[in-house]
Amino acid sequence: MIDPNTLKFLTILQKNNNKPWFDEHKQRYLEAKENFVNFVAELLESMCDFDKSLLHLEPKNCCFRINRDVRFSKNKMPYKNNMAAYINETGKKGEGPGYYFHMQPGKSFLAAGIWMPNPENLARIRQEIDYNYLQFKKIINNNTFKNEFPGGLSAEDKLKRPPKGYEESNPAIDVLKNKSFIVTHTLSDKEILNPSLTGNLSKSFKLAFPFIRFLKTAIGEI
């Protein structure tokens, strides 16, 4: 489970996002990091019950660094105000569909799918949706799925015109305009500190598994 001190550390970091403060409180960070990695290990163990591709995945390979890359950013704060993990069979560097957990005071959420796939994979996903739209609709219109991910597919950076090779009259055109295929579920701080968080996240990700499997099939990972 997530230790309250881990969330508290991130809360304080938001107000003291500078290297001198961080160096002075390095031990608190290391304890928070260890707690988060251990939580991801518990989550992975639970998720392997329904997604066998994760069986040999190391939790440390899923967790992102807290240091920010500020070289090309106007925001020069050196540290992220969150801890996050991307659960994919190849870990956080995987480009395929997967599961994401983002823990940030007041802004936590989980997500599943694939964010901004490369042009080749994007074309494959669009083709799979075009060929098997009824199957795709059955997945995302499932009542349990919709209740878990009430916002539906993210429309971030959605095309205004049909992608090349598709007509506006295509029944799937609204989905085919997507550049990402992501569903999300927000989490309150109270939910983050709930002792049942591991099981709750695993349950959410299990509901997203058919969606993940469809996307993996599209890009040839299955």
C-alpha positions as CSV (number, residue, x, y, z in Angstrom):
1,M,0.0,0.0,0.0
2,I,1.0,3.6,-0.4
3,D,2.4,5.1,2.8
4,P,0.8,8.4,3.8
5,N,4.4,9.8,4.2
6,T,5.0,9.2,0.4
7,L,2.1,11.3,-0.6
8,K,3.1,13.9,2.1
9,F,6.6,14.0,0.6
10,L,5.2,14.9,-2.8
11,T,2.9,17.5,-1.3
12,I,5.9,19.2,0.4
13,L,8.0,18.8,-2.8
14,Q,5.5,20.9,-4.8
15,K,6.3,23.8,-2.5
16,N,10.0,23.3,-2.3
17,N,11.0,22.1,-5.8
18,N,14.6,23.0,-5.8
19,K,17.9,21.1,-5.5
20,P,19.1,22.4,-2.1
21,W,15.8,21.4,-0.4
22,F,15.8,18.0,-2.2
23,D,19.4,17.3,-1.2
24,E,18.6,18.1,2.4
25,H,15.6,15.7,2.4
26,K,17.1,13.0,0.2
27,Q,16.5,10.3,2.8
28,R,12.7,11.1,2.8
29,Y,12.7,10.8,-1.0
30,L,14.5,7.4,-0.9
31,E,12.0,6.1,1.6
32,A,9.1,7.4,-0.6
33,K,10.7,5.9,-3.7
34,E,11.1,2.5,-2.0
35,N,7.5,2.6,-0.9
36,F,6.3,3.4,-4.5
37,V,8.5,0.7,-6.1
38,N,7.2,-1.9,-3.6
39,F,3.7,-0.9,-4.3
40,V,4.3,-1.4,-8.1
41,A,5.7,-4.8,-7.3
42,E,2.5,-5.7,-5.5
43,L,0.4,-4.4,-8.3
44,L,2.4,-6.3,-10.9
45,E,2.0,-9.5,-9.0
46,S,-1.8,-9.0,-8.9
47,M,-2.0,-8.0,-12.6
48,C,-0.1,-11.2,-13.7
49,D,-3.3,-13.1,-12.9
50,F,-4.9,-11.7,-16.1
51,D,-2.0,-10.4,-18.2
52,K,0.7,-13.1,-18.5
53,S,3.0,-10.9,-20.6
54,L,4.0,-9.1,-17.3
55,L,5.2,-12.2,-15.6
56,H,9.0,-11.4,-15.9
57,L,8.7,-7.7,-15.6
58,E,10.8,-6.0,-12.8
59,P,8.9,-3.2,-11.0
60,K,12.0,-0.9,-11.0
61,N,11.9,-1.0,-14.8
62,C,8.4,0.4,-14.8
63,C,9.0,3.4,-12.5
64,F,10.0,6.8,-13.9
65,R,12.7,8.9,-12.5
66,I,11.7,11.9,-10.4
67,N,14.2,14.2,-12.1
68,R,12.9,16.3,-14.9
69,D,14.6,16.9,-18.2
70,V,14.6,20.7,-18.3
71,R,16.9,21.3,-21.3
72,F,14.1,22.2,-23.7
73,S,11.5,23.3,-21.2
74,K,10.4,26.7,-19.9
75,N,9.6,25.1,-16.6
76,K,13.0,24.8,-14.9
77,M,11.8,23.0,-11.8
78,P,14.3,20.1,-11.4
79,Y,11.8,17.5,-10.1
80,K,8.5,16.1,-11.0
81,N,5.7,16.5,-8.5
82,N,4.6,13.0,-9.0
83,M,5.6,9.3,-9.0
84,A,4.5,7.2,-11.9
85,A,4.9,3.8,-13.5
86,Y,4.2,2.5,-17.0
87,I,3.4,-1.2,-17.0
88,N,4.2,-2.8,-20.3
89,E,5.9,-6.1,-21.0
90,T,9.1,-4.2,-21.8
91,G,8.7,-1.6,-19.0
92,K,8.6,2.1,-19.0
93,K,10.5,2.4,-22.3
94,G,8.0,0.2,-24.1
95,E,6.2,1.9,-27.1
96,G,3.3,-0.6,-27.2
97,P,0.0,-0.5,-25.3
98,G,0.2,-0.7,-21.5
99,Y,-1.1,0.5,-18.2
100,Y,-0.1,3.7,-16.4
101,F,-0.4,4.8,-12.8
102,H,0.2,8.4,-11.9
103,M,0.4,9.5,-8.2
104,Q,0.3,13.2,-7.5
105,P,-1.4,15.0,-4.6
106,G,-4.9,16.0,-5.8
107,K,-4.1,14.9,-9.4
108,S,-3.7,11.1,-9.3
109,F,-5.1,8.9,-12.1
110,L,-4.7,5.6,-13.9
111,A,-4.7,5.1,-17.6
112,A,-4.6,2.3,-20.2
113,G,-3.9,2.2,-23.9
114,I,-1.3,3.8,-26.1
115,W,-0.3,7.4,-26.2
116,M,0.9,9.0,-29.5
117,P,2.0,5.9,-31.2
118,N,4.6,6.2,-34.0
119,P,3.2,6.6,-37.5
120,E,3.5,2.9,-38.4
121,N,1.7,1.7,-35.3
122,L,-0.9,4.5,-35.6
123,A,-1.7,3.4,-39.1
124,R,-2.0,-0.3,-38.0
125,I,-4.3,0.7,-35.1
126,R,-6.5,2.7,-37.4
127,Q,-6.6,-0.1,-39.9
128,E,-7.6,-2.7,-37.2
129,I,-10.4,-0.4,-36.0
130,D,-11.6,0.1,-39.5
131,Y,-11.6,-3.6,-40.2
132,N,-13.1,-4.6,-36.8
133,Y,-15.1,-1.7,-35.7
134,L,-17.9,-3.7,-34.3
135,Q,-15.5,-5.6,-32.1
136,F,-13.8,-2.4,-31.0
137,K,-17.2,-0.8,-30.2
138,K,-18.2,-3.8,-28.2
139,I,-15.1,-3.3,-26.0
140,I,-15.4,0.4,-25.4
141,N,-19.2,0.5,-25.1
142,N,-19.3,-2.3,-22.5
143,N,-21.3,-0.8,-19.6
144,T,-18.8,-1.9,-17.0
145,F,-15.9,-0.5,-19.0
146,K,-17.8,2.8,-19.5
147,N,-18.5,3.0,-15.8
148,E,-14.8,2.5,-15.0
149,F,-13.6,4.9,-17.7
150,P,-16.5,7.5,-17.9
151,G,-14.6,9.9,-20.1
152,G,-14.3,7.3,-22.9
153,L,-11.4,7.6,-25.4
154,S,-9.2,10.7,-24.8
155,A,-9.6,13.2,-27.6
156,E,-6.3,14.8,-27.0
157,D,-4.7,16.2,-30.3
158,K,-7.6,14.7,-32.3
159,L,-7.5,15.4,-36.0
160,K,-10.1,17.8,-37.4
161,R,-10.2,16.1,-40.8
162,P,-10.2,12.4,-41.6
163,P,-6.7,10.8,-41.7
164,K,-5.4,10.0,-45.2
165,G,-7.1,7.0,-46.7
166,Y,-10.4,7.4,-44.8
167,E,-13.6,9.1,-45.7
168,E,-15.8,11.3,-43.4
169,S,-18.6,8.8,-44.0
170,N,-16.7,5.9,-42.4
171,P,-18.7,4.7,-39.4
172,A,-15.6,4.7,-37.3
173,I,-14.3,8.1,-38.4
174,D,-14.7,9.8,-35.0
175,V,-12.3,7.2,-33.5
176,L,-10.0,7.1,-36.5
177,K,-9.3,10.8,-36.0
178,N,-7.6,10.0,-32.7
179,K,-3.8,10.3,-32.4
180,S,-3.8,8.4,-29.1
181,F,-6.0,5.6,-27.8
182,I,-6.2,6.1,-24.1
183,V,-8.8,5.7,-21.3
184,T,-8.4,7.2,-17.8
185,H,-9.8,7.0,-14.3
186,T,-9.1,9.8,-11.8
187,L,-8.1,8.9,-8.2
188,S,-8.6,11.0,-5.1
189,D,-5.9,11.2,-2.3
190,K,-8.3,9.2,-0.1
191,E,-8.4,6.4,-2.8
192,I,-4.6,6.5,-3.1
193,L,-4.2,5.9,0.7
194,N,-6.8,3.2,0.8
195,P,-5.3,-0.2,1.9
196,S,-7.2,-1.8,-1.0
197,L,-5.5,0.4,-3.7
198,T,-3.6,-2.6,-5.1
199,G,-6.7,-4.6,-5.7
200,N,-8.7,-1.6,-6.9
201,L,-6.1,-0.7,-9.6
202,S,-5.7,-4.3,-10.6
203,K,-9.5,-4.5,-11.1
204,S,-9.5,-1.4,-13.2
205,F,-6.6,-2.6,-15.4
206,K,-8.3,-6.0,-15.8
207,L,-11.4,-4.2,-17.2
208,A,-9.0,-2.5,-19.6
209,F,-7.3,-5.7,-20.7
210,P,-9.6,-6.5,-23.7
211,F,-8.9,-2.9,-24.9
212,I,-5.1,-3.4,-24.5
213,R,-5.3,-6.8,-26.2
214,F,-7.1,-5.2,-29.2
215,L,-4.4,-2.6,-29.6
216,K,-1.6,-5.1,-29.2
217,T,-3.2,-7.3,-31.9
218,A,-3.3,-4.2,-34.1
219,I,0.4,-3.5,-33.9
220,G,1.4,-7.2,-34.1
221,E,2.4,-7.7,-30.4
222,I,0.0,-10.7,-30.2
